[in-house]
Amino acid sequence: MISFTLSDKANQLRQAAIRKNLIYIMISKKALKQMDKEVDEAVAKKFLKSIAKYPGKQGANGIKKLSGNGIKGFMYEVKVKGAGGTYRLLGNKTKSGEILGEVFEKTH
């Protein structure tokens, strides 16, 4: 169980991203619950920092637009490597233009 409230932390980071004019992924309640079950606090914090940036190089943490049909119908991915493996959040753009991450899963 993560000691800080993920939704509060995610909201703080979202507000900071808006102030800096960065892209930001909103996370659904379902995905937040899944993240809370599967990762420790260090990986969760790393993940939340990564949802407000594009990766600079291959293998870096951050938001990535997927090509073709995407993965499972989702066109955006945030992938983070942690001590327990690699995790990703999959999502799509909403009508308002924000990206909503809906599926959180372990990949390796």
Phi, psi and omega per residue, in radians:
M1 nan 2.383 -3.115
I2 -1.504 2.350 -3.022
S3 -1.337 -0.462 3.101
F4 -1.681 2.759 -3.132
T5 -1.412 2.015 -3.098
L6 -1.029 -0.739 -3.095
S7 -1.151 -0.643 3.085
D8 -1.150 -0.796 3.140
K9 -1.117 -0.748 3.129
A10 -1.086 -0.694 3.131
N11 -1.160 -0.703 3.093
Q12 -1.065 -0.785 -3.138
L13 -1.168 -0.636 3.100
R14 -1.083 -0.800 3.136
Q15 -1.087 -0.711 3.108
A16 -1.117 -0.713 3.130
A17 -1.129 -0.699 3.118
I18 -1.099 -0.764 3.134
R19 -1.074 -0.607 -3.109
K20 -1.587 0.055 3.137
N21 1.107 0.643 3.130
L22 -1.718 2.809 3.008
I23 -1.316 2.644 -3.121
Y24 -2.613 2.488 3.090
I25 -1.760 2.221 3.003
M26 -1.447 2.553 -3.095
I27 -1.995 2.268 3.119
S28 -1.183 2.766 3.117
K29 -1.060 -0.680 3.135
K30 -1.062 -0.804 -3.139
A31 -1.169 -0.667 3.091
L32 -1.088 -0.721 3.114
K33 -1.110 -0.732 3.132
Q34 -1.122 -0.731 3.111
M35 -1.078 -0.746 -3.133
D36 -1.067 -0.632 -3.141
K37 -1.291 -0.634 -2.913
E38 -1.698 -0.438 -3.040
V39 -2.135 2.755 3.078
D40 -1.474 3.063 -3.047
E41 -1.071 -0.687 -3.114
A42 -1.094 -0.774 3.140
V43 -1.199 -0.687 3.123
A44 -1.069 -0.765 3.126
K45 -1.122 -0.740 3.109
K46 -1.065 -0.733 -3.141
F47 -1.121 -0.815 -3.119
L48 -1.119 -0.574 3.070
K49 -1.204 -0.589 -3.076
S50 -1.296 -0.341 -3.082
I51 -1.379 0.050 3.109
A52 -2.024 0.373 -3.136
K53 -2.642 2.732 2.990
Y54 -1.585 2.504 3.122
P55 -1.206 2.470 -3.124
G56 -1.466 -0.492 -3.106
K57 -2.540 2.935 3.141
Q58 -1.069 2.338 3.130
G59 1.549 -0.126 3.141
A60 -1.381 2.721 3.093
N61 -1.344 2.517 3.088
G62 2.629 -3.095 -3.120
I63 -1.414 2.353 3.122
K64 -2.313 2.281 3.022
K65 -1.436 2.218 -3.102
L66 -1.489 2.644 -3.137
S67 -1.681 2.970 3.108
G68 1.081 -2.297 3.136
N69 -1.559 0.074 3.141
G70 1.280 -2.700 3.116
I71 -2.095 2.121 3.125
K72 0.945 0.549 3.129
G73 1.467 0.018 3.119
F74 -1.717 2.468 -3.053
M75 -1.852 -0.063 3.117
Y76 -2.279 2.535 -3.111
E77 -2.447 2.471 2.925
V78 -2.104 2.162 -3.112
K79 -2.109 2.370 3.134
V80 -2.352 2.351 3.068
K81 -1.678 2.256 3.111
G82 -2.219 3.119 -3.124
A83 -1.069 -0.583 -3.103
G84 -1.575 0.039 -3.132
G85 2.402 -2.899 3.134
T86 -1.916 2.336 -3.110
Y87 -2.139 2.670 3.081
R88 -2.480 2.688 3.046
L89 -2.062 2.200 -3.132
L90 -1.905 2.461 -3.135
G91 -2.806 3.118 3.112
N92 -2.365 2.859 3.064
K93 -1.285 2.503 3.065
T94 -1.586 3.068 3.100
K95 -1.079 -0.504 -3.136
S96 -1.439 -0.063 3.081
G97 1.678 -0.117 3.089
E98 -1.425 2.754 3.088
I99 -1.708 2.235 3.131
L100 -1.907 1.999 3.074
G101 -1.414 2.145 -3.033
E102 -2.027 -0.410 -3.093
V103 -2.170 2.167 3.073
F104 -1.994 2.252 -3.100
E105 -2.661 2.775 3.046
K106 -1.551 2.352 -3.112
T107 -1.778 -0.604 3.121
H108 -2.381 nan nan
